[in-house]
Amino acid sequence: MITRTKCDICDSNDIQPFFTLPNMPSRLGVKQKESENINFYDMIYASCGNCLNVQLFSYPDLEEVYEIAHNNQIIGEKWINHYREFSSFILSNLKKDSEIFEIGDPTAKISSLIAEDERIKEWSIIEPNLNKIELPKVKFINSFFDKNFISDKAYDCIIMSHVFEHLYDFSTLIPVFEKMLNETGKIIISVPNLKHLYDTNAMSPLGLHFEHTIYLDKNIIEFLLSKFNFELIDYNKYINHSEFYCFSKTKNKKKLNLKINLNLKEKIQYIFKEKKDKIQKINAIVELGNYDAVFIYGAHIQTVMFDRLGLNSDLITGALDNDKSKHYKFLYGTNIKAFPPDILNQYQSPILICDMGAYTDEILKQILESYPHTKII
């Protein structure tokens, strides 16, 4: 385990643990067999005594967390439209013949949409779990990106789509970005709208788990990049799902003030209490046995956390998920098996637990239109 000794945003050494979710699996995704070995760690939430931001106090090694890739496919309309919108945002901030360096996209979801545009000369993707796709202008680097990465050229732009929030130790990584870029270079990122998760009390609380180890919103991200000579030149929201940022290198260093006015620590404690109360009510309904199947949506972190918070998993028939690569496999850290949604047709009176944050409305629309006999709890 790696222990944080300082705040990843303001560099304060005053890190105060305040909540522990025990026995969490080291990585997300699924496994072939229920008995397959996997490591477990306590997920410890901490607050910075200086800036009040929240982050995980400790986390497994990077190689363990990302040993096996997951969620490589584009699942659902929100994600399909996300990549279209983010691709347009990228193009609007590029000059002609730009050389691109992208971090973390094993299936070339963005470059496959726009790499042929005249504004793009070359596109490099660094990724440790490659699923190579043959594309003109696109080349792959099979590796983790870390503070030791050395580039043989100065790029026009670094791109990250739902990767920036996965980074550890910004104070060593962002200077590497700065060195890799030419004098007018840009960083263009899409990150999850964690403020929406804050507002809606979604799981996981504030989006934090062993892959997302620190809370980030517009105020925090802009402050963080300003510490390393980047200024925000373009910003856009993609519904309640993601936020798009374009930062440019600047010689006029202008460090911003950080103001976190949200009660982040209290919000995490509140969400966990609310979910525990909800789970007790769900268990009471499930234990009545008035249904012939009980499913929970998502072979992902939400279901693992529900399991750890007391969901009676022995009475759960399985987890539904639209990702075909997860079907008929077991969710890491649980005995819950993943199934395609059409398994609902095999039952007369199934019930479904669904607590999927920004994706809940889209999921419930799909379920209720295709499987109207399903009861949602």
Short mmCIF file of the C-alpha atoms (twelve columns), coordinates in Angstrom:
data_MODEL
# 
_entry.id   MODEL 
# 
loop_
_atom_site.group_PDB 
_atom_site.id 
_atom_site.type_symbol 
_atom_site.label_atom_id 
_atom_site.label_alt_id 
_atom_site.label_comp_id 
_atom_site.label_asym_id 
_atom_site.label_seq_id 
_atom_site.Cartn_x 
_atom_site.Cartn_y 
_atom_site.Cartn_z 
_atom_site.pdbx_PDB_model_num 
ATOM 1   C CA . MET A 1   0.000   0.000   0.000   1 
ATOM 2   C CA . ILE A 2   1.034   3.585   -0.699  1 
ATOM 3   C CA . THR A 3   0.282   6.077   2.080   1 
ATOM 4   C CA . ARG A 4   -0.285  9.767   1.345   1 
ATOM 5   C CA . THR A 5   2.008   11.918  3.435   1 
ATOM 6   C CA . LYS A 6   0.799   15.224  1.997   1 
ATOM 7   C CA . CYS A 7   -2.266  16.681  0.329   1 
ATOM 8   C CA . ASP A 8   -2.126  16.151  -3.428  1 
ATOM 9   C CA . ILE A 9   -3.641  19.606  -4.015  1 
ATOM 10  C CA . CYS A 10  -2.125  22.087  -1.537  1 
ATOM 11  C CA . ASP A 11  0.923   20.014  -0.369  1 
ATOM 12  C CA . SER A 12  0.003   20.268  3.316   1 
ATOM 13  C CA . ASN A 13  1.238   17.475  5.602   1 
ATOM 14  C CA . ASP A 14  -1.934  17.682  7.691   1 
ATOM 15  C CA . ILE A 15  -3.841  14.622  6.411   1 
ATOM 16  C CA . GLN A 16  -6.551  13.399  8.770   1 
ATOM 17  C CA . PRO A 17  -8.292  10.009  8.226   1 
ATOM 18  C CA . PHE A 18  -11.995 10.110  9.135   1 
ATOM 19  C CA . PHE A 19  -13.802 7.087   7.621   1 
ATOM 20  C CA . THR A 20  -12.856 3.515   6.700   1 
ATOM 21  C CA . LEU A 21  -14.660 1.103   4.385   1 
ATOM 22  C CA . PRO A 22  -13.001 -2.237  5.185   1 
ATOM 23  C CA . ASN A 23  -11.984 -5.112  2.967   1 
ATOM 24  C CA . MET A 24  -12.278 -3.523  -0.464  1 
ATOM 25  C CA . PRO A 25  -10.824 -5.341  -3.501  1 
ATOM 26  C CA . SER A 26  -7.667  -3.817  -4.915  1 
ATOM 27  C CA . ARG A 27  -9.108  -3.412  -8.403  1 
ATOM 28  C CA . LEU A 28  -12.374 -2.984  -10.246 1 
ATOM 29  C CA . GLY A 29  -13.889 -5.292  -12.825 1 
ATOM 30  C CA . VAL A 30  -14.684 -9.000  -12.942 1 
ATOM 31  C CA . LYS A 31  -12.987 -12.370 -12.593 1 
ATOM 32  C CA . GLN A 32  -13.631 -15.716 -14.247 1 
ATOM 33  C CA . LYS A 33  -14.143 -17.739 -11.064 1 
ATOM 34  C CA . GLU A 34  -15.688 -16.909 -7.713  1 
ATOM 35  C CA . SER A 35  -12.672 -18.417 -5.925  1 
ATOM 36  C CA . GLU A 36  -10.005 -16.534 -7.910  1 
ATOM 37  C CA . ASN A 37  -7.453  -14.831 -5.660  1 
ATOM 38  C CA . ILE A 38  -7.546  -11.078 -5.176  1 
ATOM 39  C CA . ASN A 39  -6.087  -8.727  -2.570  1 
ATOM 40  C CA . PHE A 40  -8.220  -6.670  -0.197  1 
ATOM 41  C CA . TYR A 41  -7.436  -3.394  1.565   1 
ATOM 42  C CA . ASP A 42  -9.193  -0.946  3.835   1 
ATOM 43  C CA . MET A 43  -10.405 2.099   1.898   1 
ATOM 44  C CA . ILE A 44  -9.516  4.993   4.228   1 
ATOM 45  C CA . TYR A 45  -10.918 8.454   3.524   1 
ATOM 46  C CA . ALA A 46  -8.962  11.479  4.755   1 
ATOM 47  C CA . SER A 47  -9.388  15.240  4.854   1 
ATOM 48  C CA . CYS A 48  -6.703  17.890  4.439   1 
ATOM 49  C CA . GLY A 49  -6.502  20.087  7.526   1 
ATOM 50  C CA . ASN A 50  -5.362  23.017  5.386   1 
ATOM 51  C CA . CYS A 51  -7.468  23.154  2.197   1 
ATOM 52  C CA . LEU A 52  -10.233 20.754  3.401   1 
ATOM 53  C CA . ASN A 53  -10.113 18.632  0.265   1 
ATOM 54  C CA . VAL A 54  -10.737 14.894  0.634   1 
ATOM 55  C CA . GLN A 55  -8.637  12.041  -0.710  1 
ATOM 56  C CA . LEU A 56  -7.863  8.434   0.064   1 
ATOM 57  C CA . PHE A 57  -5.275  8.131   2.817   1 
ATOM 58  C CA . SER A 58  -3.749  5.037   1.208   1 
ATOM 59  C CA . TYR A 59  -4.139  2.938   -1.926  1 
ATOM 60  C CA . PRO A 60  -2.616  -0.129  -3.606  1 
ATOM 61  C CA . ASP A 61  0.314   0.093   -6.011  1 
ATOM 62  C CA . LEU A 62  -0.571  1.353   -9.476  1 
ATOM 63  C CA . GLU A 63  0.424   -1.935  -11.117 1 
ATOM 64  C CA . GLU A 64  -1.996  -3.843  -8.889  1 
ATOM 65  C CA . VAL A 65  -4.936  -1.499  -9.381  1 
ATOM 66  C CA . TYR A 66  -4.567  -1.576  -13.174 1 
ATOM 67  C CA . GLU A 67  -3.247  -5.098  -13.595 1 
ATOM 68  C CA . ILE A 68  -6.252  -5.993  -15.745 1 
ATOM 69  C CA . ALA A 69  -8.052  -3.488  -17.956 1 
ATOM 70  C CA . HIS A 70  -11.799 -2.984  -17.630 1 
ATOM 71  C CA . ASN A 71  -14.480 -0.743  -19.155 1 
ATOM 72  C CA . ASN A 72  -12.619 -0.556  -22.468 1 
ATOM 73  C CA . GLN A 73  -15.790 -0.451  -24.539 1 
ATOM 74  C CA . ILE A 74  -18.163 2.451   -25.102 1 
ATOM 75  C CA . ILE A 75  -21.364 1.454   -23.314 1 
ATOM 76  C CA . GLY A 76  -24.551 3.559   -23.509 1 
ATOM 77  C CA . GLU A 77  -25.660 6.727   -25.268 1 
ATOM 78  C CA . LYS A 78  -24.118 9.040   -22.685 1 
ATOM 79  C CA . TRP A 79  -20.659 7.620   -23.342 1 
ATOM 80  C CA . ILE A 80  -21.146 7.569   -27.123 1 
ATOM 81  C CA . ASN A 81  -22.132 11.229  -27.095 1 
ATOM 82  C CA . HIS A 82  -19.377 12.051  -24.615 1 
ATOM 83  C CA . TYR A 83  -16.683 10.962  -27.049 1 
ATOM 84  C CA . ARG A 84  -18.324 12.888  -29.886 1 
ATOM 85  C CA . GLU A 85  -18.606 16.056  -27.810 1 
ATOM 86  C CA . PHE A 86  -15.103 15.774  -26.374 1 
ATOM 87  C CA . SER A 87  -13.650 15.145  -29.835 1 
ATOM 88  C CA . SER A 88  -15.287 18.345  -31.083 1 
ATOM 89  C CA . PHE A 89  -13.947 20.229  -28.062 1 
ATOM 90  C CA . ILE A 90  -10.429 18.955  -28.810 1 
ATOM 91  C CA . LEU A 91  -10.562 19.977  -32.471 1 
ATOM 92  C CA . SER A 92  -11.813 23.454  -31.581 1 
ATOM 93  C CA . ASN A 93  -8.625  24.003  -29.560 1 
ATOM 94  C CA . LEU A 94  -6.055  22.644  -32.028 1 
ATOM 95  C CA . LYS A 95  -3.994  24.401  -34.652 1 
ATOM 96  C CA . LYS A 96  -3.123  22.778  -37.977 1 
ATOM 97  C CA . ASP A 97  -0.599  19.902  -37.982 1 
ATOM 98  C CA . SER A 98  -0.754  19.327  -34.247 1 
ATOM 99  C CA . GLU A 99  1.218   16.482  -32.704 1 
ATOM 100 C CA . ILE A 100 -0.854  14.796  -30.011 1 
ATOM 101 C CA . PHE A 101 0.169   12.724  -26.999 1 
ATOM 102 C CA . GLU A 102 -2.736  10.869  -25.370 1 
ATOM 103 C CA . ILE A 103 -2.510  9.093   -22.020 1 
ATOM 104 C CA . GLY A 104 -4.634  6.023   -21.417 1 
ATOM 105 C CA . ASP A 105 -6.945  4.944   -24.246 1 
ATOM 106 C CA . PRO A 106 -6.469  1.229   -25.033 1 
ATOM 107 C CA . THR A 107 -9.098  1.162   -27.782 1 
ATOM 108 C CA . ALA A 108 -8.386  4.552   -29.429 1 
ATOM 109 C CA . LYS A 109 -11.913 5.820   -28.793 1 
ATOM 110 C CA . ILE A 110 -11.084 9.462   -29.532 1 
ATOM 111 C CA . SER A 111 -8.392  9.195   -32.177 1 
ATOM 112 C CA . SER A 112 -10.577 6.837   -34.210 1 
ATOM 113 C CA . LEU A 113 -13.069 9.709   -34.519 1 
ATOM 114 C CA . ILE A 114 -10.799 12.627  -35.382 1 
ATOM 115 C CA . ALA A 115 -7.197  11.571  -36.148 1 
ATOM 116 C CA . GLU A 116 -7.786  12.049  -39.876 1 
ATOM 117 C CA . ASP A 117 -8.606  15.743  -39.419 1 
ATOM 118 C CA . GLU A 118 -6.105  18.128  -41.048 1 
ATOM 119 C CA . ARG A 119 -5.450  19.757  -37.682 1 
ATOM 120 C CA . ILE A 120 -3.757  16.534  -36.562 1 
ATOM 121 C CA . LYS A 121 -0.346  15.496  -37.887 1 
ATOM 122 C CA . GLU A 122 0.417   12.597  -35.533 1 
ATOM 123 C CA . TRP A 123 -1.260  10.932  -32.537 1 
ATOM 124 C CA . SER A 124 0.599   8.850   -29.930 1 
ATOM 125 C CA . ILE A 125 -1.198  6.822   -27.240 1 
ATOM 126 C CA . ILE A 126 0.555   5.491   -24.140 1 
ATOM 127 C CA . GLU A 127 -1.330  2.658   -22.425 1 
ATOM 128 C CA . PRO A 128 -0.253  -0.457  -20.459 1 
ATOM 129 C CA . ASN A 129 -3.256  -2.575  -21.547 1 
ATOM 130 C CA . LEU A 130 -3.272  -2.095  -25.288 1 
ATOM 131 C CA . ASN A 131 -5.892  -3.356  -27.691 1 
ATOM 132 C CA . LYS A 132 -4.174  -2.081  -30.812 1 
ATOM 133 C CA . ILE A 133 -6.265  -0.644  -33.612 1 
ATOM 134 C CA . GLU A 134 -4.737  0.075   -36.988 1 
ATOM 135 C CA . LEU A 135 -5.267  3.772   -37.692 1 
ATOM 136 C CA . PRO A 136 -3.350  6.161   -39.937 1 
ATOM 137 C CA . LYS A 137 -1.362  8.742   -37.942 1 
ATOM 138 C CA . VAL A 138 -1.843  6.786   -34.680 1 
ATOM 139 C CA . LYS A 139 0.940   4.922   -32.890 1 
ATOM 140 C CA . PHE A 140 0.869   3.110   -29.545 1 
ATOM 141 C CA . ILE A 141 3.334   3.042   -26.666 1 
ATOM 142 C CA . ASN A 142 2.867   -0.048  -24.496 1 
ATOM 143 C CA . SER A 143 3.715   1.332   -21.049 1 
ATOM 144 C CA . PHE A 144 2.478   3.079   -17.920 1 
ATOM 145 C CA . PHE A 145 2.881   6.835   -17.914 1 
ATOM 146 C CA . ASP A 146 4.723   8.023   -14.816 1 
ATOM 147 C CA . LYS A 147 7.165   10.662  -13.570 1 
ATOM 148 C CA . ASN A 148 10.077  8.850   -15.266 1 
ATOM 149 C CA . PHE A 149 8.642   9.144   -18.770 1 
ATOM 150 C CA . ILE A 150 10.980  10.972  -21.150 1 
ATOM 151 C CA . SER A 151 9.759   12.301  -24.467 1 
ATOM 152 C CA . ASP A 152 11.951  12.587  -27.541 1 
ATOM 153 C CA . LYS A 153 9.916   15.500  -28.881 1 
ATOM 154 C CA . ALA A 154 7.875   18.506  -27.787 1 
ATOM 155 C CA . TYR A 155 4.164   17.937  -28.383 1 
ATOM 156 C CA . ASP A 156 1.477   20.460  -29.214 1 
ATOM 157 C CA . CYS A 157 -1.126  18.858  -26.998 1 
ATOM 158 C CA . ILE A 158 -1.566  16.252  -24.241 1 
ATOM 159 C CA . ILE A 159 -5.011  14.648  -24.091 1 
ATOM 160 C CA . MET A 160 -6.634  12.658  -21.294 1 
ATOM 161 C CA . SER A 161 -10.214 11.395  -21.327 1 
ATOM 162 C CA . HIS A 162 -11.315 10.267  -17.865 1 
ATOM 163 C CA . VAL A 163 -7.660  9.698   -16.963 1 
ATOM 164 C CA . PHE A 164 -6.613  12.853  -15.090 1 
ATOM 165 C CA . GLU A 165 -8.689  11.881  -12.043 1 
ATOM 166 C CA . HIS A 166 -6.819  8.543   -11.951 1 
ATOM 167 C CA . LEU A 167 -3.422  10.190  -11.489 1 
ATOM 168 C CA . TYR A 168 -1.452  10.017  -8.254  1 
ATOM 169 C CA . ASP A 169 1.012   12.657  -7.075  1 
ATOM 170 C CA . PHE A 170 0.181   15.632  -9.289  1 
ATOM 171 C CA . SER A 171 3.208   17.566  -8.052  1 
ATOM 172 C CA . THR A 172 5.542   15.177  -9.891  1 
ATOM 173 C CA . LEU A 173 3.376   14.367  -12.946 1 
ATOM 174 C CA . ILE A 174 2.210   17.816  -14.068 1 
ATOM 175 C CA . PRO A 175 5.825   19.091  -14.386 1 
ATOM 176 C CA . VAL A 176 6.423   16.134  -16.736 1 
ATOM 177 C CA . PHE A 177 3.507   17.360  -18.876 1 
ATOM 178 C CA . GLU A 178 5.043   20.829  -18.914 1 
ATOM 179 C CA . LYS A 179 8.378   19.490  -20.156 1 
ATOM 180 C CA . MET A 180 6.727   17.421  -22.888 1 
ATOM 181 C CA . LEU A 181 4.891   20.381  -24.417 1 
ATOM 182 C CA . ASN A 182 6.229   23.086  -26.687 1 
ATOM 183 C CA . GLU A 183 6.021   26.759  -25.683 1 
ATOM 184 C CA . THR A 184 2.360   27.084  -26.663 1 
ATOM 185 C CA . GLY A 185 1.404   23.522  -25.735 1 
ATOM 186 C CA . LYS A 186 -1.970  22.579  -24.297 1 
ATOM 187 C CA . ILE A 187 -3.466  20.042  -21.935 1 
ATOM 188 C CA . ILE A 188 -7.005  18.999  -22.873 1 
ATOM 189 C CA . ILE A 189 -8.867  16.778  -20.446 1 
ATOM 190 C CA . SER A 190 -12.303 15.349  -19.804 1 
ATOM 191 C CA . VAL A 191 -13.039 14.444  -16.202 1 
ATOM 192 C CA . PRO A 192 -16.183 13.127  -14.488 1 
ATOM 193 C CA . ASN A 193 -18.461 15.769  -13.023 1 
ATOM 194 C CA . LEU A 194 -17.722 14.950  -9.390  1 
ATOM 195 C CA . LYS A 195 -19.666 17.993  -8.215  1 
ATOM 196 C CA . HIS A 196 -22.784 16.320  -9.642  1 
ATOM 197 C CA . LEU A 197 -21.975 13.215  -7.595  1 
ATOM 198 C CA . TYR A 198 -21.667 15.497  -4.554  1 
ATOM 199 C CA . ASP A 199 -25.037 17.115  -5.284  1 
ATOM 200 C CA . THR A 200 -26.880 13.833  -5.880  1 
ATOM 201 C CA . ASN A 201 -25.312 11.716  -3.095  1 
ATOM 202 C CA . ALA A 202 -24.267 9.147   -5.696  1 
ATOM 203 C CA . MET A 203 -22.084 6.098   -5.168  1 
ATOM 204 C CA . SER A 204 -19.196 5.966   -4.909  1 
ATOM 205 C CA . PRO A 205 -19.182 9.017   -2.596  1 
ATOM 206 C CA . LEU A 206 -17.718 11.952  -4.546  1 
ATOM 207 C CA . GLY A 207 -16.465 9.388   -7.063  1 
ATOM 208 C CA . LEU A 208 -13.647 8.212   -4.779  1 
ATOM 209 C CA . HIS A 209 -12.248 4.674   -4.804  1 
ATOM 210 C CA . PHE A 210 -8.872  3.029   -5.502  1 
ATOM 211 C CA . GLU A 211 -8.866  4.389   -9.076  1 
ATOM 212 C CA . HIS A 212 -10.168 7.885   -8.242  1 
ATOM 213 C CA . THR A 213 -8.294  8.766   -5.072  1 
ATOM 214 C CA . ILE A 214 -8.968  12.512  -4.762  1 
ATOM 215 C CA . TYR A 215 -11.901 14.887  -5.156  1 
ATOM 216 C CA . LEU A 216 -11.607 17.246  -8.133  1 
ATOM 217 C CA . ASP A 217 -13.900 20.017  -9.362  1 
ATOM 218 C CA . LYS A 218 -13.406 23.103  -11.557 1 
ATOM 219 C CA . ASN A 219 -12.066 25.283  -8.764  1 
ATOM 220 C CA . ILE A 220 -9.577  22.631  -7.610  1 
ATOM 221 C CA . ILE A 221 -8.393  21.615  -11.093 1 
ATOM 222 C CA . GLU A 222 -7.854  25.214  -12.179 1 
ATOM 223 C CA . PHE A 223 -5.884  25.944  -8.988  1 
ATOM 224 C CA . LEU A 224 -3.811  22.797  -9.401  1 
ATOM 225 C CA . LEU A 225 -2.774  23.526  -13.001 1 
ATOM 226 C CA . SER A 226 -2.032  27.179  -12.199 1 
ATOM 227 C CA . LYS A 227 0.673   25.984  -9.791  1 
ATOM 228 C CA . PHE A 228 2.589   24.643  -12.782 1 
ATOM 229 C CA . ASN A 229 2.274   27.502  -15.294 1 
ATOM 230 C CA . PHE A 230 -0.958  26.509  -17.029 1 
ATOM 231 C CA . GLU A 231 -3.975  28.733  -17.500 1 
ATOM 232 C CA . LEU A 232 -7.520  27.704  -18.383 1 
ATOM 233 C CA . ILE A 233 -8.466  28.954  -21.859 1 
ATOM 234 C CA . ASP A 234 -11.574 26.888  -22.617 1 
ATOM 235 C CA . TYR A 235 -14.141 24.990  -20.567 1 
ATOM 236 C CA . ASN A 236 -17.374 23.180  -21.278 1 
ATOM 237 C CA . LYS A 237 -19.792 20.880  -19.471 1 
ATOM 238 C CA . TYR A 238 -21.179 17.757  -21.048 1 
ATOM 239 C CA . ILE A 239 -24.596 17.455  -19.364 1 
ATOM 240 C CA . ASN A 240 -24.192 16.142  -15.782 1 
ATOM 241 C CA . HIS A 241 -21.613 13.581  -16.900 1 
ATOM 242 C CA . SER A 242 -18.269 15.262  -17.621 1 
ATOM 243 C CA . GLU A 243 -16.355 18.515  -17.717 1 
ATOM 244 C CA . PHE A 244 -13.988 19.479  -20.548 1 
ATOM 245 C CA . TYR A 245 -10.916 21.653  -19.889 1 
ATOM 246 C CA . CYS A 246 -8.291  23.157  -22.159 1 
ATOM 247 C CA . PHE A 247 -5.190  24.570  -20.445 1 
ATOM 248 C CA . SER A 248 -2.351  26.360  -22.174 1 
ATOM 249 C CA . LYS A 249 1.235   26.874  -21.020 1 
ATOM 250 C CA . THR A 250 1.925   30.419  -19.922 1 
ATOM 251 C CA . LYS A 251 5.069   32.344  -19.008 1 
ATOM 252 C CA . ASN A 252 3.051   34.708  -16.838 1 
ATOM 253 C CA . LYS A 253 2.748   32.481  -13.810 1 
ATOM 254 C CA . LYS A 254 -0.462  33.373  -11.994 1 
ATOM 255 C CA . LYS A 255 -1.149  31.114  -9.043  1 
ATOM 256 C CA . LEU A 256 -4.807  31.119  -8.106  1 
ATOM 257 C CA . ASN A 257 -6.291  30.994  -4.641  1 
ATOM 258 C CA . LEU A 258 -7.953  27.769  -3.589  1 
ATOM 259 C CA . LYS A 259 -11.360 28.074  -1.958  1 
ATOM 260 C CA . ILE A 260 -13.182 24.865  -1.065  1 
ATOM 261 C CA . ASN A 261 -16.547 25.896  0.313   1 
ATOM 262 C CA . LEU A 262 -18.103 22.421  0.138   1 
ATOM 263 C CA . ASN A 263 -18.418 20.238  3.226   1 
ATOM 264 C CA . LEU A 264 -16.628 17.338  1.561   1 
ATOM 265 C CA . LYS A 265 -15.793 15.344  4.690   1 
ATOM 266 C CA . GLU A 266 -19.328 15.661  6.051   1 
ATOM 267 C CA . LYS A 267 -20.816 14.800  2.663   1 
ATOM 268 C CA . ILE A 268 -18.915 11.500  2.451   1 
ATOM 269 C CA . GLN A 269 -20.027 10.554  5.951   1 
ATOM 270 C CA . TYR A 270 -23.614 11.496  5.114   1 
ATOM 271 C CA . ILE A 271 -23.649 9.471   1.870   1 
ATOM 272 C CA . PHE A 272 -22.353 6.336   3.564   1 
ATOM 273 C CA . LYS A 273 -24.974 6.678   6.304   1 
ATOM 274 C CA . GLU A 274 -27.734 7.277   3.758   1 
ATOM 275 C CA . LYS A 275 -26.699 4.216   1.741   1 
ATOM 276 C CA . LYS A 276 -26.529 2.035   4.860   1 
ATOM 277 C CA . ASP A 277 -30.074 3.086   5.737   1 
ATOM 278 C CA . LYS A 278 -31.196 2.404   2.158   1 
ATOM 279 C CA . ILE A 279 -29.568 -1.029  2.207   1 
ATOM 280 C CA . GLN A 280 -31.394 -1.952  5.416   1 
ATOM 281 C CA . LYS A 281 -34.694 -1.130  3.697   1 
ATOM 282 C CA . ILE A 282 -33.673 -3.082  0.586   1 
ATOM 283 C CA . ASN A 283 -32.730 -6.107  2.694   1 
ATOM 284 C CA . ALA A 284 -36.120 -6.002  4.386   1 
ATOM 285 C CA . ILE A 285 -37.890 -6.011  1.014   1 
ATOM 286 C CA . VAL A 286 -35.670 -8.746  -0.434  1 
ATOM 287 C CA . GLU A 287 -36.013 -10.984 2.629   1 
ATOM 288 C CA . LEU A 288 -39.807 -11.030 2.229   1 
ATOM 289 C CA . GLY A 289 -39.239 -13.260 -0.791  1 
ATOM 290 C CA . ASN A 290 -42.149 -11.881 -2.821  1 
ATOM 291 C CA . TYR A 291 -40.076 -11.867 -6.029  1 
ATOM 292 C CA . ASP A 292 -38.544 -14.628 -8.113  1 
ATOM 293 C CA . ALA A 293 -35.253 -12.807 -8.756  1 
ATOM 294 C CA . VAL A 294 -33.318 -9.906  -7.271  1 
ATOM 295 C CA . PHE A 295 -30.765 -8.048  -9.372  1 
ATOM 296 C CA . ILE A 296 -28.554 -5.029  -8.756  1 
ATOM 297 C CA . TYR A 297 -27.381 -2.905  -11.651 1 
ATOM 298 C CA . GLY A 298 -23.699 -2.521  -12.389 1 
ATOM 299 C CA . ALA A 299 -20.752 -4.920  -12.221 1 
ATOM 300 C CA . HIS A 300 -18.774 -2.019  -10.845 1 
ATOM 301 C CA . ILE A 301 -17.766 -0.081  -7.729  1 
ATOM 302 C CA . GLN A 302 -21.337 0.809   -6.711  1 
ATOM 303 C CA . THR A 303 -22.271 -2.846  -6.240  1 
ATOM 304 C CA . VAL A 304 -19.049 -3.667  -4.386  1 
ATOM 305 C CA . MET A 305 -19.699 -0.819  -1.957  1 
ATOM 306 C CA . PHE A 306 -23.316 -1.894  -1.439  1 
ATOM 307 C CA . ASP A 307 -22.011 -5.379  -0.668  1 
ATOM 308 C CA . ARG A 308 -19.521 -4.023  1.876   1 
ATOM 309 C CA . LEU A 309 -22.143 -1.803  3.492   1 
ATOM 310 C CA . GLY A 310 -24.366 -4.759  4.334   1 
ATOM 311 C CA . LEU A 311 -26.405 -5.725  1.288   1 
ATOM 312 C CA . ASN A 312 -27.603 -9.328  1.733   1 
ATOM 313 C CA . SER A 313 -25.690 -10.593 -1.301  1 
ATOM 314 C CA . ASP A 314 -26.705 -14.204 -0.644  1 
ATOM 315 C CA . LEU A 315 -30.188 -13.235 -1.821  1 
ATOM 316 C CA . ILE A 316 -28.955 -11.375 -4.910  1 
ATOM 317 C CA . THR A 317 -29.461 -13.294 -8.157  1 
ATOM 318 C CA . GLY A 318 -26.799 -11.251 -9.917  1 
ATOM 319 C CA . ALA A 319 -25.629 -7.909  -11.245 1 
ATOM 320 C CA . LEU A 320 -26.876 -6.583  -14.583 1 
ATOM 321 C CA . ASP A 321 -24.464 -4.831  -16.925 1 
ATOM 322 C CA . ASN A 322 -24.455 -3.837  -20.592 1 
ATOM 323 C CA . ASP A 323 -20.741 -4.608  -20.951 1 
ATOM 324 C CA . LYS A 324 -20.555 -7.981  -22.737 1 
ATOM 325 C CA . SER A 325 -17.004 -8.577  -21.488 1 
ATOM 326 C CA . LYS A 326 -18.338 -8.843  -17.921 1 
ATOM 327 C CA . HIS A 327 -21.172 -11.283 -18.538 1 
ATOM 328 C CA . TYR A 328 -21.188 -14.570 -16.593 1 
ATOM 329 C CA . LYS A 329 -18.140 -13.539 -14.587 1 
ATOM 330 C CA . PHE A 330 -17.899 -12.600 -10.908 1 
ATOM 331 C CA . LEU A 331 -17.536 -9.061  -9.652  1 
ATOM 332 C CA . TYR A 332 -14.174 -8.615  -7.901  1 
ATOM 333 C CA . GLY A 333 -14.460 -8.921  -4.146  1 
ATOM 334 C CA . THR A 334 -17.943 -10.486 -4.177  1 
ATOM 335 C CA . ASN A 335 -19.787 -13.690 -5.031  1 
ATOM 336 C CA . ILE A 336 -22.086 -11.716 -7.348  1 
ATOM 337 C CA . LYS A 337 -22.222 -12.863 -10.961 1 
ATOM 338 C CA . ALA A 338 -22.785 -10.460 -13.862 1 
ATOM 339 C CA . PHE A 339 -25.524 -10.982 -16.448 1 
ATOM 340 C CA . PRO A 340 -26.899 -9.178  -19.499 1 
ATOM 341 C CA . PRO A 341 -30.130 -7.245  -18.840 1 
ATOM 342 C CA . ASP A 342 -32.153 -9.599  -21.051 1 
ATOM 343 C CA . ILE A 343 -31.922 -12.253 -18.324 1 
ATOM 344 C CA . LEU A 344 -34.885 -10.384 -16.814 1 
ATOM 345 C CA . ASN A 345 -37.047 -12.098 -19.442 1 
ATOM 346 C CA . GLN A 346 -36.464 -15.401 -17.647 1 
ATOM 347 C CA . TYR A 347 -38.390 -14.202 -14.590 1 
ATOM 348 C CA . GLN A 348 -41.993 -13.194 -13.978 1 
ATOM 349 C CA . SER A 349 -41.544 -10.763 -11.080 1 
ATOM 350 C CA . PRO A 350 -37.918 -9.621  -10.782 1 
ATOM 351 C CA . ILE A 351 -36.806 -6.606  -8.784  1 
ATOM 352 C CA . LEU A 352 -33.863 -4.354  -9.552  1 
ATOM 353 C CA . ILE A 353 -31.709 -2.224  -7.283  1 
ATOM 354 C CA . CYS A 354 -30.242 0.697   -9.242  1 
ATOM 355 C CA . ASP A 355 -28.023 3.411   -7.766  1 
ATOM 356 C CA . MET A 356 -25.756 4.419   -10.660 1 
ATOM 357 C CA . GLY A 357 -25.362 8.182   -10.290 1 
ATOM 358 C CA . ALA A 358 -25.298 10.039  -13.618 1 
ATOM 359 C CA . TYR A 359 -26.241 6.854   -15.489 1 
ATOM 360 C CA . THR A 360 -29.345 5.957   -13.455 1 
ATOM 361 C CA . ASP A 361 -31.926 7.671   -15.688 1 
ATOM 362 C CA . GLU A 362 -30.518 6.135   -18.872 1 
ATOM 363 C CA . ILE A 363 -30.371 2.673   -17.304 1 
ATOM 364 C CA . LEU A 364 -33.897 2.806   -15.882 1 
ATOM 365 C CA . LYS A 365 -35.279 4.008   -19.213 1 
ATOM 366 C CA . GLN A 366 -33.702 0.989   -20.917 1 
ATOM 367 C CA . ILE A 367 -34.945 -1.456  -18.284 1 
ATOM 368 C CA . LEU A 368 -38.510 -0.176  -18.033 1 
ATOM 369 C CA . GLU A 369 -38.962 0.068   -21.801 1 
ATOM 370 C CA . SER A 370 -37.600 -3.418  -22.516 1 
ATOM 371 C CA . TYR A 371 -38.575 -5.239  -19.307 1 
ATOM 372 C CA . PRO A 372 -41.637 -3.433  -17.912 1 
ATOM 373 C CA . HIS A 373 -42.448 -6.305  -15.546 1 
ATOM 374 C CA . THR A 374 -39.357 -5.390  -13.496 1 
ATOM 375 C CA . LYS A 375 -39.920 -3.558  -10.212 1 
ATOM 376 C CA . ILE A 376 -37.320 -0.917  -9.315  1 
ATOM 377 C CA . ILE A 377 -36.333 -0.408  -5.688  1 
# 
